[in-house]
Structures are given as structure tokens and as C-alpha cells.
Amino acid sequence: MGVEDMFPENWWRPPLSMVWALDHCACLAPDRVAVLAGEDLSFIAATLMRFPTATVVVQEPAYFSAGVRLRDFVGGDWTTAPLTVLVQDEYELVIGAAATVVQLVRPLAAQGVRAGVLAVYVDSRVASSSVLPLPQTVTIRYWLRRHGYFPFVSEGYLGPRALVSSALGRFALLRGDQALYDEHHSAMRRHFRTCWPVTMFAQAALILARKRMA
Amino acid sequence: MNDASAGSTKHVLARYVAWLETMRGTQGYGGPVAHWWGQCLRFTGAGIDWRYEGIILGYLRLWERSRQSHWLDLACVAADDIVASQLPSGAFRNSSFELNPLPFGTPHEAACDLALLRLALTLREYGLLSDCSARYAEVAQRNLKAVFCSRLWDPETGAFRDVPAVQGFVPNKQATAAEAFLALSEWTGDRSYANTFALPALALVLRSQEISGPAAGGLDQILVSSRDGMRASGRHFPLYVARCLPGLILGARIFGRADFADCAMRAAQFIRHQVSPEGQLPLIVYTSGKRREFPHWCAGLGDVCRGLRSVDSRALDDTCLALERTLLLGQDGNGAFHTASGFAAILGDRWSGEHPELRDILHVTGWTDKAFRYLAETLPLPEGSPVEVPDWQTTCVFRERRLRLIETADELVVEQRGRRLYRWKKGTSWAEVIDPILDIR
């Protein structure tokens, strides 16, 4: 039984993979940032904590009902804008979850999205990402190249080694061995991030792609 | 070189305060974080977390002892950081320490509330800055009501949850929240804050105590509600046990509960049993008696000493003196206290101990404040003009690489053979992680 709260659990504790990916984006220190609003509001909340003045790009700003809750949770001076802003304005960084990027950016591709860098967060554990064939990171990298973006970072989170450590940790916990669980948990965190091509087998990933110069 | 080895504690506080002020940005005290659970090396902006408890109450103590107004000014500047960070929800921006940037950090927001309320109570007692004191108390009250009463309080258990959706209860967080509610009760004169929230929260701390076995007296790290009642985690962190002691002692006095005082005494005894002759504490003592030694906290020992002294303030025994010695030996050349020793051992690296691990010697505002708060009570007051913060550097290791950590008043840099791997320009919110080896969480 949970205490009723207007902020879902994954707003309070975003997944470590999402945290890692968005921290990476924040360290790029971009001036103008847009975040594509999809179904996963925890992703928008976690992004706005790092980019309090970002533009939240939504299909219909007038119907963006989550805005009040988001402002309550993260504060900030962020604004909303319709999809067309991506072809009208120049953004140094446009961030979105994989399914949202494909869904929102594809119709604009012919007009040319004006983003210096596209940051795509892939999470195979999210239901909406199942619209993409597996392995999703390969699909997304291919899709980005086709739309004039060159991937320069493809890092995975919770890769095979981390998953094994995580499973061993759970097993230790089932046996009531808390000390052994702590060992495996430390190992899981140590091997949490992976590089390409192991990223293909990770549970989540960040792909950063730079616009190819004409 | 450090002051303790030179046999002098005269300049310890002055040197620390000079360093601390180099960690200030426009929104407050920042810097990277090293912790056992996780790290926060990329986000380096102001963290409105438990660091403010030590900073505000440390400065306040220096003012109470010296009556020099600049200490009170510094306490109020820090309190203003918290006020400015309050979100529409009542939570504080970036209040989650190693999980930052994230609001709703526990026990961090309660620790900030406690600091605000104690400052407000002192200002009221001396008839000073009535506008400020009212504002500090109002912000703390809003946070306690909106976050702790409305979102985290579990009426069935009579304790504060860690997050709303899970019936998990952390005793040291109950103790910090209880201290904050007791302060709020004192500020408002409304006993219901104490009786409704602080009393049951402290009762949960009592329930978490091991009665027998190798960890007897220890307080379990987290109790989780299950069909069969409360399930203990089987872990006891001496540092966090110590953070429960001041709340238990205060509760014993206010509610006339001898069992709270007994619990605190048994917990203090548990801590004393764990201290090595060199003044080190293990990280975790499991119910089975197995110990996880590393990392051995250094700056955080300030909270352990403070906790032990809250139980028995009459004298510093050998245990407390050994811990204090470790703490003072941890002050580095630039005035900051290092975090720990033995971080390398938790990742299973071959650690010779010849050089510290990077996270051991990282100067973390949210650990050093604990040293500051304790030493502000016990050491000679700083005298004379402010001291300079010298550049400081040392050799360290990370994942079997030999590195150089360089810290000045303006930046913190990690290099390997002259090549930069990491740079944080003080005052900025994000560090540059140039080499992925330091991209850790």
C-alpha cells in the first residue's frame, strides 16, 4: 500500500541509467536546449532538473496538462513550444527518449531539424520503446545517420556484466546474505556503463549525434 | 602536513572556513560528492542537503561562543541559500547529495529544516533579525508540512517513509526529522508537532535496535514493512547509528522517556566496540557479525564524535579521543578534511594503501561540514584576519591508475602524467569529465 502522491515514484528516484545519460548531456554545457515531451514524464522531470531554462517541445502546448505538476516538482524557468520550433529555432542540444524522437522528429525531417546535437535516450525496459525493432541502439544509430546526424557517443547502461552482478546480488539477497549482496551491488555499479559495441546488449543507452555539415 | 601532527589545533577552524568559502557559488555551497552508495562527480552545483546542517550550525556555534557578528552573517547567508532554493512543492532544489540534482532528499531536507529552525530560535532568543528568523522558520515549516507530513508520513507505522511509494523506514532519517519537528514545536509552541511526529519517529528508532548478538546495540539501517511485520536489513552503519543519538537524547529529555536514553546508551556502546585502537570505524557491521571495513570515514567522524558526546558529555574517553585524532589528522594542507580511507577496497581493486584512492581525498562539502560542526564546539576559536587558502596537490590512485589531484581556490583538477582527466571550475554547476574513467555514479 503506497501513500498517494501526485509525483510518481520514478520522479523521486529516476533510473540510474537515465541519471547517467542526462548528466552526460548536462556536461556538454549547451546554451539552448529543447526536450521532446513524450509519454515518460520522469524523463522530462529529470531533464528539467539539469536544464531549468529548457524548452519543452510538445505537440499541443495548450493541452500539456503535466506542466503544473512538473513546475511544482522542478521549479525553473522552462517554457513550452510546439513542434515547429525545432525547424524555426536553432538549438544546441535536443534531447528525447528514443520512441519520442522517432515519432516527433520524423515528420519534420524533410524541413530540416535545426539541432546541433541530438541526444537520444534508449531504454528497452520502457513499454513505448517496443515500437522500435531490436537491438534499438543499432536502429537509432542508422536512423540518425539517415537524417543527417553522425553518432559520436553510444554508451550503454546496465550492460551484460552489470546484469550478471545484479542477478547474483538478488540471489544473495534471497539467501539472506546481505554482505554478499553488497559485494555484487558494488560490482554492478562498477560495470554499469559500457562502450560500443557492448552497448547493443545493454538495457539502456545514450546516443549523441552531431549534425553533419552540408 | 596537517595541524594535528604539528601538535596545534589553533588554526584548524580558520583554515577550514577559508577553504569552505572557496566552495561557494552564486546559489550556495557546491562541489563533487563521494559516497559509499554512489558518486556525484559531474553535478557540482549548490546542494541544498545535509551540508547545510553542519555549515549553519557550525557558524552559529562560532557566533554563540565568540559573539563576533561575521559568524552570524555567514550562518544567515547559508540559510538564505535554502530559502532561495524552495520549490513550489515545498521541497528544496538539489537536496539529494549523491543523487543530485534531485529534490526531496532524505534526511537532507529535514537536516536543512533543523538548521533553519535552530538558527531562527537563536535569533529570537537574542532579539536579532526578526524578519530573517520568521522567514527561516516559515520555510522550514512549509517543507516539513508539505514533504514530511503530507508525502512521507505513514500513519499506519507512525514513521516517515524514505519515498512515498515504499514502506521503508530509515532510523537515522527518523531521528533527523524528529529533531526538526521538535525544533518546530519549540518555535510554534505547538506540542502536536512533537507528539504526532517526533515521538513515534523516535519510537521507530527504538524498534530498530539489535537486542543481542554480535551487533547488539546497533540500529538497523532500514526497516521494511512486510506481511510478517517489520523486516530488518541486517546492516548497521556506525556513522548512521551515531546520527540517531542526539535525537534520542533530546527525545528522552522532552518526552521523559528513559527507554530512549537507554537505547542511545546501548547504541553508543555498540559504536565504541567497533572503534579500532587507531581510531577507525568499519563502514558496516552485519547482524551475523561480519564487518565491511572500507571506506573508513574521516570527515564524517565529526558526527560520530558529536553523537557520542550527546550521550555522555562529561568527558572525552579514549574512544572519542582516538576518533577525534583521526578526524584532525584528516585536515589537508588547504584546510579541508578528506572524506575517507580505503574507497579502493570496495571495488575489489588491488589496493596497496601506499596512495589514497581519489575519493578518499576528495574534499566534499557535505562531509567536511560534519567535522566543522563538531570542531566548532570543541576547538579554540579562530583569531585574527582570514587565512589564505594555499594550492594543494597530492598523488592518488583510481582503478589502478596513478593520478594527481590538484585543488586551488578556483578549481579542482585530476591529472594523469600532466594530462587532464577531470576539471571543476569552482562556482560552476557541472564539471568537465574528460576521461571516461572518472565518469562514475
Contacts between the chains, C-beta under 8 A, distances in Angstrom:
chain1	res1	chain2	res2	distance
A	1	B	156	7.8
A	1	B	167	7.4
A	2	B	164	6.3
A	2	B	165	4.2
A	2	B	166	7.3
A	2	B	167	7.9
A	3	B	151	6.7
A	3	B	152	7.4
A	3	B	153	7.7
A	3	B	154	6.6
A	3	B	161	6.6
A	3	B	164	4.4
A	3	B	165	7.3
A	4	B	164	7.8
A	5	B	151	5.5
A	5	B	164	4.1
A	5	B	165	7.3
A	7	B	89	7.7
A	7	B	164	7.7
A	9	B	163	6.4
A	9	B	164	7.3
A	9	B	165	4.1
A	9	B	166	7.7
A	12	B	102	8.0
A	12	B	104	5.7
A	12	B	163	4.8
A	12	B	164	7.0
A	12	B	165	7.7
A	13	B	99	7.7
A	13	B	163	6.1
A	14	B	102	7.4
A	16	B	441	6.4
A	19	B	99	7.6
A	19	B	441	6.6
A	20	B	441	5.4
A	23	B	42	4.4
A	23	B	43	6.4
A	23	B	441	7.4
A	24	B	42	7.6
A	24	B	439	7.5
A	26	B	42	6.9
A	26	B	43	7.2
A	26	B	429	8.0
A	26	B	430	5.2
A	27	B	42	5.4
A	27	B	430	5.1
A	27	B	431	7.1
A	27	B	432	6.5
A	27	B	433	6.1
A	29	B	430	6.2
A	49	B	94	7.8
A	49	B	101	4.5
A	49	B	102	6.4
A	49	B	103	7.7
A	50	B	43	7.8
A	50	B	101	6.1
A	71	B	88	6.3
A	72	B	87	7.2
A	72	B	88	4.6
A	72	B	89	4.7
A	73	B	87	7.1
A	73	B	89	5.9
A	73	B	91	7.9
A	73	B	103	6.9
A	74	B	87	7.1
A	74	B	93	8.0
A	74	B	103	7.3
A	75	B	87	4.4
A	75	B	88	6.3
A	75	B	93	6.2
A	176	B	234	7.6
A	178	B	233	6.4
A	178	B	234	4.4
A	178	B	235	5.7
A	178	B	286	5.8
A	178	B	287	7.8
A	179	B	284	7.9
A	179	B	286	5.1
A	179	B	288	7.3
A	179	B	290	5.1
A	179	B	292	6.6
A	182	B	235	7.8
A	182	B	284	7.3
A	182	B	292	6.5
A	186	B	346	5.3
A	186	B	347	6.2
A	186	B	348	7.6
A	187	B	347	7.9
A	187	B	348	7.3
A	189	B	38	6.9
A	189	B	441	7.3
A	190	B	347	5.4
A	192	B	441	7.1
A	193	B	436	7.6
A	193	B	439	6.6
A	195	B	436	7.8
